[in-house]
Amino acid sequence: METTVRRRKHWGWGYEDQQPSHEEVRNAGAGIRAQLGFEPLDAEQPVPLSEVELPAARLEPPPALGELCSVDPHDRASHAYGRSYRDIVRAFRGRFDHPPDVVAYPREEDDVRRLLEWCDQARAAAIPYGGGTSVVGGVEAAVGDGYAGAVSIDLSRLDRVLDIDEVSRAARIQAGASGPVLEDQLRERGLTLRHYPQSFEFSTLGGWIATRAGGHFATLYTHIDDLVESVRALTPSRGVWESRRLPGSGAGVSPDRLLIGSEGILGVITEAWVRVQARPTFKASAPVHFESFAKGAEAVRAISQAGLYPSNCRLLDPTEAAITGSASGGKALLVLGFESADHPVDAWMERALECCRDHSGEGSADGGRRTADGVSTWRQAFLQAPYLRDTMIAAGVLSETFETAMTWDRMDAFVSGVLERATTALRETYGAGSLSVRFTHVYPDGAAPYFTLLAPAKRGSELEQWDEVKAAASEAVIAAGGTITHHHAIGRDHRPWYDQQRPEPFAEAIRAAKKALDPHGILNPGVLVDPA
């Protein structure tokens, strides 16, 4: 079946027609390695799909579902992985060990119901698929031998804004709507969801809800949790799961909270009511420089505890500020911003800058104008990072991240301890490289440190090297009392450390819920908990 006109790359980020030429990749890769101080190494090319031999499909959809299903090699390959470093390396080299046997494209909710019925009867794993942007192995069909096959259920055709309540400022949106698609529809009414993860271009509302995604906004409404009014999902055996649409409720355990972060193991999310707002018209931004990351952290804590709630409050350490070209001279950089659809924000910005000056910060507001300073430079680097990583992989550069959260009272020791352990592992494994940190989200009681690793990878050993450093970084985070993830979800990659973090009685409760809703264990097996 024909699925789309403009095709996504089967191995990396973006569309096929966005891929730079090999000459452009070679030149960019050489520049990146030189900037990072790595030895020269020529860029490789990805294995073309025509040379990839996928395992034979083990399933054949019934005739009644044939028009919804595809076994096309591009569909199967492009749905085999998310977009983590590990995923892209494998796909770049043409390694597809566990592609889905069938990719299904439901057009309406009833199609999802019929697909789940078929998977349940056929003993096939059903993997909900939004934009395929998971960086933790959340959509990979590595389900083991206990299933007749695996079906990737791509919800991208359920992409409409179905209803808007302008009085309450809420919208009912289908789960397959990507960030740009839903924002385009809301813009017609002067509204916005204002949820912008780095994967915004391709990730979807359903994916955000299923993974408890964090957005670009650094304070107050940081996660999709804060924007959800009601969720509707389908289960293989119990039909529809839908909560009442309310601004809040104290009626027992929240059914929405059980679905938010469930990563597809309790049901396939098909739509949700979410809180929207008027599009902002007042904006102000400022770059603030600090002598050290620690001094910047003191200012950030003061801002967060003052109740100012900036829309942007990202603190970059000197290494990250220099790599992104946002600041130089060994200075840490705070990217500070405020916005409102109701009132000017200059007073809030001025008070935040006072907090910064109290801790030796230097900076001033731009009055809402987009200037060629650290703010716009950082923003451009942030948006281009997923595309640039493809080039880095071609050039033999590890580009990986891990993120966590910690309270202020333990922050200094936590960040320094994790940096020390992860840097040691990086140098022992790769022989060189850098590790930087920034705060992505800020709360009155703590913040979310986000670490970036860059190193010269050994070709052919990328996965083994990644395994070593990933394990060391994750062990350091868990041992120091942090969370294995603040906003990137669990998937399959974080399972060993999530198993250590969560209380075991809670794990038993989740297994019981899954058994009640999915007795045959077909929904995204291997994620969060093993089926009973």
C-alpha positions as CSV (number, residue, x, y, z in Angstrom):
1,M,0.0,0.0,0.0
2,E,1.1,3.6,-0.6
3,T,1.8,5.3,2.8
4,T,3.2,8.7,2.1
5,V,4.6,10.9,-0.7
6,R,7.5,12.4,1.2
7,R,9.4,9.6,2.9
8,R,11.3,9.7,6.2
9,K,14.8,8.4,6.1
10,H,14.9,4.7,7.0
11,W,18.0,5.1,9.2
12,G,18.1,8.7,10.6
13,W,16.4,11.9,11.4
14,G,14.2,13.8,8.9
15,Y,13.1,13.2,5.4
16,E,15.1,11.5,2.5
17,D,15.2,14.8,0.6
18,Q,16.8,16.6,3.5
19,Q,19.9,14.3,3.6
20,P,23.0,16.3,2.6
21,S,25.2,15.0,-0.1
22,H,28.1,12.8,0.9
23,E,30.5,15.7,0.1
24,E,28.6,18.0,2.4
25,V,28.6,15.3,5.1
26,R,32.4,14.7,4.6
27,N,33.2,18.4,5.0
28,A,30.9,18.9,7.9
29,G,32.2,15.8,9.7
30,A,35.8,16.9,9.2
31,G,34.9,20.3,10.7
32,I,33.2,18.7,13.7
33,R,36.1,16.4,14.4
34,A,38.6,19.2,14.2
35,Q,36.5,21.5,16.5
36,L,36.3,18.7,19.0
37,G,40.0,18.0,18.8
38,F,39.6,14.4,17.4
39,E,41.9,12.9,14.8
40,P,40.8,13.2,11.1
41,L,38.5,10.4,9.9
42,D,36.6,10.3,6.6
43,A,32.8,10.1,6.8
44,E,31.0,6.9,5.9
45,Q,27.8,6.5,3.9
46,P,24.7,4.7,5.2
47,V,23.9,1.3,3.8
48,P,21.1,2.0,1.2
49,L,17.9,0.2,1.8
50,S,18.3,-1.6,-1.5
51,E,21.2,-3.5,0.0
52,V,19.4,-4.3,3.3
53,E,18.0,-7.8,3.7
54,L,15.2,-7.8,6.2
55,P,14.1,-10.9,8.0
56,A,11.0,-12.4,6.2
57,A,7.7,-11.3,7.6
58,R,6.1,-13.9,9.9
59,L,2.6,-12.5,9.7
60,E,0.1,-11.9,6.9
61,P,-2.8,-9.5,7.7
62,P,-6.3,-10.8,7.1
63,P,-8.0,-9.6,4.0
64,A,-10.3,-7.3,5.9
65,L,-7.3,-5.4,7.2
66,G,-5.2,-5.6,4.1
67,E,-5.8,-2.0,3.0
68,L,-4.5,-0.7,6.4
69,C,-1.4,-2.8,6.4
70,S,2.0,-2.8,4.7
71,V,5.0,-5.2,4.5
72,D,6.9,-2.8,2.3
73,P,10.7,-2.9,3.1
74,H,10.8,0.9,3.7
75,D,7.8,0.8,6.0
76,R,9.3,-2.1,8.0
77,A,12.8,-0.6,8.2
78,S,11.7,2.9,9.1
79,H,9.5,1.5,11.9
80,A,12.2,-0.8,13.3
81,Y,13.8,1.7,15.5
82,G,13.4,5.0,17.3
83,R,16.1,7.7,16.9
84,S,18.6,7.1,19.7
85,Y,22.4,7.0,18.9
86,R,22.2,3.2,19.2
87,D,19.3,3.0,16.9
88,I,20.8,5.2,14.2
89,V,24.2,3.4,14.3
90,R,22.5,0.1,13.6
91,A,20.2,1.4,10.9
92,F,23.1,3.4,9.3
93,R,25.0,0.1,9.0
94,G,22.0,-1.7,7.6
95,R,21.5,-3.9,10.7
96,F,17.8,-4.6,11.2
97,D,17.5,-7.6,13.6
98,H,13.9,-7.1,14.7
99,P,11.9,-5.1,12.2
100,P,8.1,-5.3,12.6
101,D,6.5,-7.9,10.4
102,V,3.7,-5.6,9.5
103,V,3.2,-1.9,9.7
104,A,-0.5,-0.8,10.1
105,Y,-1.9,2.7,9.3
106,P,-5.3,3.0,11.0
107,R,-7.4,5.9,9.6
108,E,-9.9,6.1,12.5
109,E,-10.3,4.7,16.0
110,D,-12.3,1.7,14.9
111,D,-9.4,0.6,12.7
112,V,-7.3,0.5,15.9
113,R,-9.9,-1.7,17.5
114,R,-9.9,-4.1,14.6
115,L,-6.1,-4.2,14.5
116,L,-5.9,-5.0,18.2
117,E,-8.4,-7.8,17.9
118,W,-6.4,-9.4,15.1
119,C,-3.1,-9.1,17.1
120,D,-4.8,-10.5,20.2
121,Q,-6.1,-13.5,18.3
122,A,-2.9,-14.1,16.3
123,R,-0.7,-13.7,19.4
124,A,1.2,-10.9,17.7
125,A,2.8,-8.1,19.6
126,A,1.2,-4.7,19.0
127,I,3.5,-1.7,19.2
128,P,2.0,1.8,19.2
129,Y,4.0,4.1,17.0
130,G,3.7,7.9,16.9
131,G,6.6,9.8,15.3
132,G,9.3,7.2,15.9
133,T,11.4,9.7,17.9
134,S,12.0,7.5,21.0
135,V,15.6,7.6,22.2
136,V,15.3,4.7,24.7
137,G,14.3,1.8,22.5
138,G,10.6,2.4,23.1
139,V,9.3,1.3,19.7
140,E,11.7,-1.5,18.7
141,A,10.0,-4.8,18.0
142,A,12.5,-6.9,20.0
143,V,9.7,-8.9,21.6
144,G,11.3,-12.4,21.9
145,D,10.1,-15.7,20.5
146,G,6.9,-15.9,22.4
147,Y,4.9,-14.0,19.8
148,A,3.8,-15.0,16.3
149,G,5.2,-11.7,15.1
150,A,5.0,-7.9,15.7
151,V,2.8,-5.2,14.3
152,S,3.8,-1.6,14.4
153,I,0.6,0.5,14.7
154,D,1.4,3.9,13.1
155,L,-1.2,6.4,14.3
156,S,0.0,9.3,12.1
157,R,-3.3,9.4,10.1
158,L,-5.3,10.1,13.3
159,D,-4.0,13.7,13.2
160,R,-7.0,16.0,13.6
161,V,-8.1,18.6,16.1
162,L,-11.6,17.3,16.7
163,D,-13.1,19.9,19.0
164,I,-12.2,23.2,20.6
165,D,-13.7,24.6,23.8
166,E,-12.8,28.2,23.7
167,V,-14.6,29.0,26.9
168,S,-12.5,26.5,28.9
169,R,-9.6,26.8,26.6
170,A,-9.2,23.1,25.8
171,A,-9.0,21.0,22.6
172,R,-9.8,17.4,21.8
173,I,-7.0,16.1,19.5
174,Q,-6.2,12.8,18.0
175,A,-3.1,11.0,19.2
176,G,-1.3,10.8,15.9
177,A,-1.1,14.6,15.4
178,S,2.5,15.8,15.3
179,G,3.6,19.0,16.9
180,P,3.5,21.1,13.7
181,V,0.2,19.5,12.5
182,L,-1.7,20.2,15.8
183,E,-0.2,23.7,16.1
184,D,-1.3,24.6,12.6
185,Q,-4.8,23.6,13.4
186,L,-4.9,25.5,16.7
187,R,-3.3,28.6,15.2
188,E,-6.4,29.1,13.1
189,R,-8.2,29.9,16.3
190,G,-5.4,31.9,17.8
191,L,-4.5,29.1,20.2
192,T,-1.5,27.0,21.1
193,L,-0.7,24.0,23.2
194,R,2.8,25.4,23.9
195,H,4.4,22.0,24.3
196,Y,7.7,21.9,22.4
197,P,10.0,18.9,23.0
198,Q,13.2,18.9,20.9
199,S,11.5,16.2,18.8
200,F,8.5,18.6,18.1
201,E,8.8,18.3,14.3
202,F,7.9,14.6,14.3
203,S,6.7,13.5,17.7
204,T,3.0,13.2,18.4
205,L,0.5,14.0,21.1
206,G,-0.1,10.3,21.8
207,G,3.6,9.8,22.1
208,W,4.0,12.7,24.4
209,I,1.3,11.3,26.7
210,A,2.5,7.7,26.6
211,T,6.1,8.8,27.5
212,R,5.3,11.7,29.9
213,A,7.3,13.9,27.6
214,G,8.9,17.1,28.8
215,G,8.6,20.2,26.6
216,H,10.8,23.2,25.8
217,F,9.3,25.3,28.6
218,A,11.6,25.2,31.6
219,T,9.3,26.0,34.5
220,L,5.7,25.5,35.6
221,Y,4.1,23.4,32.8
222,T,7.2,21.4,32.1
223,H,5.6,18.0,31.2
224,I,2.6,16.9,29.1
225,D,1.0,15.8,32.4
226,D,0.3,19.4,33.2
227,L,-1.6,19.9,30.0
228,V,-3.8,16.8,29.9
229,E,-7.5,17.0,30.9
230,S,-8.7,13.6,29.7
231,V,-7.3,10.6,27.8
232,R,-9.1,8.0,25.6
233,A,-7.4,4.7,24.8
234,L,-8.3,1.3,23.4
235,T,-7.3,-2.0,25.1
236,P,-7.2,-5.5,23.5
237,S,-9.8,-7.1,25.7
238,R,-11.6,-4.4,27.7
239,G,-12.5,-2.0,25.0
240,V,-12.4,1.8,25.5
241,W,-10.7,3.4,28.5
242,E,-11.7,7.1,28.8
243,S,-11.7,9.4,31.7
244,R,-14.1,12.2,32.5
245,R,-13.0,15.6,31.2
246,L,-12.5,17.7,34.3
247,P,-10.1,20.5,35.4
248,G,-9.2,18.3,38.4
249,S,-10.5,15.5,40.5
250,G,-9.7,13.8,43.8
251,A,-11.6,10.6,43.0
252,G,-9.1,8.0,43.7
253,V,-6.1,7.0,41.6
254,S,-6.3,9.0,38.3
255,P,-7.0,6.9,35.2
256,D,-5.2,9.6,33.2
257,R,-2.1,9.4,35.4
258,L,-2.1,5.6,34.9
259,L,-2.0,6.1,31.1
260,I,0.4,9.0,31.1
261,G,3.9,7.4,31.0
262,S,2.5,3.9,30.4
263,E,4.5,3.6,27.1
264,G,1.8,1.7,25.3
265,I,1.6,-1.3,27.7
266,L,-1.9,-0.6,29.0
267,G,-3.7,0.6,25.9
268,V,-3.3,2.5,22.6
269,I,-4.0,6.2,23.2
270,T,-6.3,7.5,20.4
271,E,-7.2,11.0,21.5
272,A,-7.0,13.4,24.4
273,W,-8.5,16.6,25.7
274,V,-5.6,19.0,26.4
275,R,-5.4,22.5,27.9
276,V,-4.5,25.2,25.3
277,Q,-3.9,28.9,25.7
278,A,-3.8,32.1,23.6
279,R,-0.7,32.6,21.5
280,P,1.8,34.8,23.3
281,T,2.3,38.3,22.1
282,F,4.6,39.7,24.8
283,K,8.2,38.2,24.9
284,A,11.5,39.0,26.4
285,S,14.8,37.1,26.4
286,A,18.3,37.6,27.8
287,P,21.6,35.8,27.9
288,V,23.2,35.9,31.3
289,H,26.9,34.9,31.8
290,F,28.4,33.5,35.0
291,E,31.9,32.7,36.0
292,S,30.9,29.1,36.8
293,F,28.0,26.6,36.5
294,A,27.7,26.6,40.3
295,K,27.2,30.3,40.5
296,G,24.6,30.1,37.7
297,A,22.8,27.3,39.6
298,E,22.5,29.6,42.6
299,A,20.8,32.2,40.5
300,V,18.5,29.7,38.8
301,R,17.4,28.4,42.3
302,A,16.7,32.0,43.3
303,I,14.6,32.6,40.2
304,S,12.6,29.4,40.6
305,Q,11.9,30.0,44.3
306,A,10.8,33.6,43.6
307,G,7.8,32.2,41.7
308,L,8.6,34.1,38.4
309,Y,8.1,31.0,36.2
310,P,10.2,32.0,33.1
311,S,9.3,30.2,29.9
312,N,13.0,29.5,29.4
313,C,15.6,29.0,32.1
314,R,18.3,26.8,30.7
315,L,21.8,27.0,32.3
316,L,24.7,25.7,30.2
317,D,28.1,24.9,31.7
318,P,31.2,26.5,30.0
319,T,31.9,23.4,27.9
320,E,28.4,23.2,26.4
321,A,28.2,26.9,26.0
322,A,31.5,26.8,24.0
323,I,30.5,23.8,21.9
324,T,27.2,25.3,20.8
325,G,28.9,28.7,20.1
326,S,26.6,30.4,22.7
327,A,29.3,31.7,24.9
328,S,33.1,31.8,25.2
329,G,35.8,32.7,27.6
330,G,35.0,29.8,30.0
331,K,31.7,31.4,31.0
332,A,28.5,29.5,31.9
333,L,25.4,30.8,30.1
334,L,21.8,31.1,31.3
335,V,19.3,31.3,28.5
336,L,16.4,33.3,30.1
337,G,13.0,34.1,28.6
338,F,9.5,35.2,29.5
339,E,6.3,35.3,27.5
340,S,2.6,36.1,27.9
341,A,-0.5,36.5,25.9
342,D,-2.0,38.9,28.5
343,H,0.6,41.4,29.7
344,P,4.1,42.8,29.2
345,V,6.7,40.7,30.9
346,D,9.5,43.3,31.4
347,A,8.9,43.5,35.2
348,W,9.3,39.7,35.5
349,M,12.5,39.8,33.4
350,E,14.0,42.6,35.4
351,R,13.3,40.8,38.7
352,A,15.0,37.6,37.3
353,L,18.0,39.6,36.2
354,E,18.2,41.1,39.7
355,C,18.4,37.5,41.0
356,C,21.2,36.8,38.5
357,R,23.1,40.0,39.5
358,D,22.8,38.9,43.2
359,H,24.9,35.9,42.1
360,S,27.4,37.8,39.9
361,G,25.5,37.2,36.7
362,E,26.0,39.6,33.8
363,G,23.3,40.2,31.2
364,S,20.4,42.3,30.0
365,A,17.1,41.8,28.3
366,D,16.6,42.3,24.5
367,G,13.1,43.7,24.9
368,G,11.6,40.8,23.0
369,R,13.7,41.3,19.8
370,R,15.5,38.3,18.3
371,T,19.1,39.2,18.4
372,A,22.3,37.5,17.2
373,D,23.4,36.7,20.8
374,G,23.7,33.6,22.9
375,V,20.0,33.1,23.1
376,S,19.4,32.8,19.3
377,T,22.7,30.9,18.9
378,W,21.7,28.4,21.5
379,R,18.2,28.1,20.0
380,Q,19.5,27.3,16.6
381,A,21.9,24.7,18.0
382,F,19.0,23.1,19.9
383,L,16.8,22.8,16.9
384,Q,19.6,21.4,14.6
385,A,20.9,18.9,17.1
386,P,18.9,15.9,15.8
387,Y,20.0,16.5,12.2
388,L,23.6,17.1,13.2
389,R,23.8,13.8,15.1
390,D,23.3,11.9,11.8
391,T,26.4,13.7,10.4
392,M,28.3,13.0,13.6
393,I,27.6,9.3,13.3
394,A,28.8,9.3,9.7
395,A,32.0,11.0,10.9
396,G,32.6,8.5,13.7
397,V,31.6,10.7,16.6
398,L,29.6,9.5,19.6
399,S,26.9,12.1,20.3
400,E,24.8,10.9,23.2
401,T,22.9,12.4,26.1
402,F,21.4,11.3,29.4
403,E,19.2,13.3,31.8
404,T,17.9,13.1,35.3
405,A,16.6,15.3,38.2
406,M,17.8,16.1,41.7
407,T,16.8,18.4,44.6
408,W,18.8,21.6,45.3
409,D,20.2,20.4,48.6
410,R,22.1,17.6,46.9
411,M,22.7,19.2,43.5
412,D,26.3,20.3,43.7
413,A,27.6,16.9,44.9
414,F,25.3,15.1,42.5
415,V,26.4,16.9,39.4
416,S,30.1,16.8,40.2
417,G,29.9,13.1,41.1
418,V,28.0,12.1,38.0
419,L,30.4,14.2,35.8
420,E,33.4,12.5,37.5
421,R,32.2,8.9,37.1
422,A,30.9,9.4,33.5
423,T,34.0,11.3,32.4
424,T,36.2,8.5,33.7
425,A,34.2,5.9,31.8
426,L,34.2,8.1,28.7
427,R,38.0,8.4,28.7
428,E,38.6,4.7,29.5
429,T,36.3,3.6,26.7
430,Y,37.1,6.1,24.0
431,G,40.5,7.5,25.0
432,A,39.2,11.1,24.6
433,G,36.0,13.1,24.6
434,S,34.1,15.7,26.5
435,L,31.1,15.7,28.9
436,S,29.0,18.8,29.5
437,V,25.9,19.5,31.5
438,R,23.0,21.9,31.4
439,F,19.8,22.4,33.3
440,T,16.8,21.9,31.0
441,H,13.9,22.2,33.5
442,V,13.9,24.1,36.8
443,Y,11.6,23.7,39.9
444,P,11.5,25.4,43.3
445,D,12.9,22.2,44.9
446,G,15.4,21.2,42.2
447,A,16.3,20.9,38.6
448,A,16.9,18.5,35.7
449,P,20.6,18.1,34.8
450,Y,21.1,17.1,31.2
451,F,24.5,15.6,30.2
452,T,26.0,15.5,26.7
453,L,28.8,13.2,25.7
454,L,31.0,13.6,22.6
455,A,33.8,11.2,21.8
456,P,35.7,9.6,18.9
457,A,34.0,6.3,18.3
458,K,35.8,3.1,17.1
459,R,34.1,2.0,14.0
460,G,32.6,-1.4,14.3
461,S,32.6,-1.2,18.1
462,E,30.1,1.7,18.5
463,L,27.5,-0.4,20.2
464,E,29.9,-2.0,22.7
465,Q,31.4,1.3,23.6
466,W,28.0,2.8,24.0
467,D,27.0,-0.1,26.3
468,E,29.9,0.6,28.6
469,V,29.4,4.3,28.9
470,K,25.6,4.1,29.1
471,A,25.9,1.6,32.0
472,A,28.5,3.7,33.9
473,A,26.4,6.9,33.5
474,S,23.2,5.2,34.5
475,E,24.8,3.5,37.5
476,A,26.2,6.8,38.6
477,V,22.8,8.5,38.4
478,I,21.0,5.8,40.3
479,A,23.7,5.4,43.0
480,A,23.6,9.1,43.7
481,G,19.8,9.1,44.2
482,G,18.7,10.6,40.8
483,T,16.0,9.3,38.4
484,I,17.0,7.3,35.4
485,T,15.1,9.7,33.3
486,H,13.4,13.1,33.7
487,H,11.7,13.2,30.4
488,H,13.0,10.6,27.9
489,A,10.9,7.7,29.1
490,I,12.1,4.1,30.0
491,G,11.7,2.0,26.8
492,R,14.0,-1.0,26.7
493,D,17.3,0.8,27.2
494,H,16.5,2.1,30.7
495,R,14.8,-1.0,32.0
496,P,17.7,-2.3,34.2
497,W,17.9,0.9,36.1
498,Y,14.1,1.6,36.2
499,D,13.8,-1.8,37.8
500,Q,16.1,-0.6,40.6
501,Q,14.3,2.8,41.0
502,R,10.7,1.8,41.2
503,P,9.2,0.2,44.4
504,E,8.6,-3.5,43.8
505,P,5.0,-3.4,45.2
506,F,4.3,-0.8,42.5
507,A,5.7,-3.0,39.8
508,E,3.4,-5.8,41.0
509,A,0.4,-3.4,40.8
510,I,1.4,-2.4,37.2
511,R,1.7,-6.1,36.2
512,A,-1.8,-6.7,37.6
513,A,-3.2,-3.7,35.7
514,K,-1.6,-5.0,32.5
515,K,-3.0,-8.5,33.1
516,A,-6.5,-7.1,33.5
517,L,-6.3,-4.9,30.4
518,D,-4.0,-7.0,28.2
519,P,-4.2,-10.6,29.4
520,H,-2.2,-12.0,26.5
521,G,0.5,-9.4,27.0
522,I,0.6,-8.2,23.4
523,L,1.0,-4.5,24.0
524,N,4.6,-3.3,23.6
525,P,6.1,-6.2,25.6
526,G,9.4,-5.6,27.4
527,V,8.7,-2.0,28.3
528,L,8.2,-0.9,32.0
529,V,7.4,-4.4,33.3
530,D,7.4,-7.9,31.9
531,P,3.9,-9.3,31.3
532,A,2.6,-11.6,34.0
